[in-house]
Amino acid sequence: MKTNNKTYLLLSLLLIGFMYVGTAQSRKRTTTTTKTTRTVTRSTPNRVSSKRVVYKTPKKKVVSVRTVPNRRVVKYQGQNYYYSNHKYYTYSRGRYIVIAPRIGFRIKTLPPNYRRVRFNNLVYFYVAGTFYTEMGNEYEVVEPEIGTIVYELPDDYEKVTIDGQTYYEYANILYEKVQVEGTRAYEVVGIIDME
């Protein structure tokens, strides 16, 4: 009888041990992950009045030309503009002046050196500081969304300050220099409203 009691006790302990091991392996482990976030406060809202923008360099001299070869007329809000050699022009006092393209300008073919830029499920075509989207069989100049990243700016960008912070501006679009996977890039942080 003593042997049977010892056997039953031993078997009971083994059974309890196997049950514990079985439940220990099926239990989910809970681990705590700490995620550190850095908050960056920007004083620049999405849209900025042109009165708040201070250009670091003096105003550039306006360069004009007498003729624009192979120009194409771009009608916009009842006014004629001209497109040639991947630049937009306006006509004033018998001369053509290079301008930044207005939102809404449309062209039929993109310049050969465009880059595709994807942001928030949108595809932009970026060339020489101008953002286009495909509209039917044409490409329309649009404002990019805040947060869009590009890797180069046109040569004639301007450095500006707004409330003491330095930004880069081209065609009324404000950029901030950032690092993306170790590469220098420029993030769209605002649009200048002309007043």
C-alpha positions, 0 to 999 in steps of 0.5 A: 500500500505504501508503494502504491501511495508513493506511485500515485503521489509521484504520478500526480506530481509528474502530471502536474509538472507536465500540465504546468510546462504545457501551459507555460509554453502556450502562454503569450509573453508580454513585453513592453516596448518603449518608443521615444518620439521627438516633438519638433515645433515649427512656427511656420503654418502651412500657408504664410503671408508674404508680408512675414517672409524676409529674403536674405538676398537683395531682389534679383534683377529682372532679365528679359528677352526680345524673342522666345523661340518655339513658344506655345501660348498658355491661356490662364484666367484670360491672359496669355503666357508663353511656354518655351525651353521648359520655362514660362514667360509673360509679355511686358513692354515688348519683352518676354520675362521668365516667371514661375508657373502659375497654379493651373497652367497646363502643358501637353508633354513634360520636360525630359528631366522630370522626376516622379514624386510619390506622397500620400498616394499622389503622384507628382511630376517634379521638374525645375521646382514645379509640381505637375499632376496628370489631368487627362492628356495634359499636365497641370501645375499644382501646389504640393502637399505639405510633407512632400520630399524632393532631393534637389531644388532649382539653382535660383531658389531663395533663402528666406527667414520667417519668424527667425527660422531659415527656409528655402523658397522657390515659386512660393513654395517653402522647403526645409532641409532634412535628412532622409536615410542619410541623404540631403533632401528638402521637405515642403513645409508651407506655401507663401500667399502673395499679398 
